Amino acid sequence: MASLILESVSASGELPARFDPFTLSDYQDPYPIFAELRNAGPLCRGGPGQWLVPRYAEVAALLRDQRLGQFQFPAAYQLFAGSDLPYSLGEGPASKFTQRVIVGLDRPAHTQLRGLISKALSPALVRNQHERIAEEVDGLLAPALDSGTFDAVTDLAYPLPLAVLGELLGIPVADRAEVGHYGYQLTKIFASVVVDEERLAADNAVTWLRNYFGAMINDRRGSPGQDLLSQLVISEEKGELTFDEIVDNVIFVFFAGIETSMTLISAALATLPAHPDQLGRLRLDGSLVPTAIEELLRYDPPTRVTGRIVAEPVEIGQRTLRKGRVVFLLIASANHDERQFADPEKLDVGRQPNNHLSFGSGIHYCLGAALARAEGAIMLQRLLSRFTTIEPGGEPTVARYATLRAYVSVPVQVRAA
């Protein structure tokens, strides 16, 4: 079989292998590529000024390394505006949005925002939502009791976190479908290539969402409560945050909270029915559900790749990366590194230990991790209790993103208990 890497190590061994990370969107199954990259070495070349890190040890360390700064893809491309890289958000609302949200900030701005937002998505608060999540799952699965089929994305993975986040943020039920529609458009911002039509859609979505959440935040000024919006308004009044920072980060919490849970649930129901032996283990031993969620996160993580900017020179694989270089940390590849995980290509719902990197690490550890885990676990528990048979209902359809593992459709066939 021919190598999938664009350029292998030179005969002299001086140059690392090279691979264009933005072509990952072309592959339904990127894991053979990741295996080649890991075998080639701890560091690979990407495009101009870009480096790829495919192995677990280096990725885990660099996620916590303060010599690397955070960025979103628009910022990375803007560093190389003179090249022919096929992406730019321009100077519109979507571009400005990425410059203010927490995921693109470093200390000290990140620390302040994280402390405020984490209170709204804390494990304790999430535990109080368990009964509500179970009720929502049962309601969403009810039609499948008669029909025997459902789509894991449109019938469950998307509406479940939309309902939960809508309640946590105080979005009226009547508004949630429209707010969710515009929130989903933000996925385009984090794609590897954005065409003019998608850029316009992202700009329009950010504008609409800023107007909507801005009005909600202004309403809180007269009648504050204990929710996230009220807490952020208090921070604005203290001079800790600007109005623009509050609005954009509320939008991001809404988007990211839905996207993380949506990709986890979609991937779980694309993966488990295709592994009936592992599904059978869960039926026999429900205590494995928490470890199953961790294994599903490792096996097919919501985020394949995350990026950093070199703020201070850093050495990787006996090569020093200079300031300003872009480093792509291949999360999905690290999660399948045989140096860290025994038989990594095998799905094992009882795998322990399982120190996967799917939610990141360090100061940028995913704020929505506790909520996504809870929604995924409760979904599995309710699904197993209500259906005796859970099988693939057709081929899953995957969106063409290099950075995210986003499913468009996952047909599932079931038989009621």
Secondary structure as GFF3:
##gff-version 3
##sequence-region A 1 417
A	DSSP	three_ten_helix	21	26	.	.	.	ID=ss1
A	DSSP	alpha_helix	31	40	.	.	.	ID=ss2
A	DSSP	beta_strand	44	45	.	.	.	ID=ss3
A	DSSP	beta_strand	50	53	.	.	.	ID=ss4
A	DSSP	alpha_helix	56	63	.	.	.	ID=ss5
A	DSSP	beta_strand	68	70	.	.	.	ID=ss6
A	DSSP	alpha_helix	73	78	.	.	.	ID=ss7
A	DSSP	alpha_helix	93	100	.	.	.	ID=ss8
A	DSSP	three_ten_helix	102	104	.	.	.	ID=ss9
A	DSSP	alpha_helix	109	120	.	.	.	ID=ss10
A	DSSP	alpha_helix	123	127	.	.	.	ID=ss11
A	DSSP	alpha_helix	130	147	.	.	.	ID=ss12
A	DSSP	beta_strand	149	151	.	.	.	ID=ss13
A	DSSP	pi_helix	152	157	.	.	.	ID=ss14
A	DSSP	alpha_helix	159	169	.	.	.	ID=ss15
A	DSSP	alpha_helix	173	184	.	.	.	ID=ss16
A	DSSP	three_ten_helix	185	190	.	.	.	ID=ss17
A	DSSP	alpha_helix	196	222	.	.	.	ID=ss18
A	DSSP	alpha_helix	228	237	.	.	.	ID=ss19
A	DSSP	alpha_helix	243	271	.	.	.	ID=ss20
A	DSSP	three_ten_helix	272	274	.	.	.	ID=ss21
A	DSSP	alpha_helix	276	284	.	.	.	ID=ss22
A	DSSP	three_ten_helix	286	288	.	.	.	ID=ss23
A	DSSP	alpha_helix	289	299	.	.	.	ID=ss24
A	DSSP	beta_strand	305	310	.	.	.	ID=ss25
A	DSSP	beta_strand	314	316	.	.	.	ID=ss26
A	DSSP	beta_strand	319	321	.	.	.	ID=ss27
A	DSSP	beta_strand	326	330	.	.	.	ID=ss28
A	DSSP	alpha_helix	331	334	.	.	.	ID=ss29
A	DSSP	three_ten_helix	362	364	.	.	.	ID=ss30
A	DSSP	alpha_helix	369	386	.	.	.	ID=ss31
A	DSSP	beta_strand	387	392	.	.	.	ID=ss32
A	DSSP	beta_strand	397	398	.	.	.	ID=ss33
A	DSSP	beta_strand	407	409	.	.	.	ID=ss34
A	DSSP	beta_strand	411	416	.	.	.	ID=ss35
###
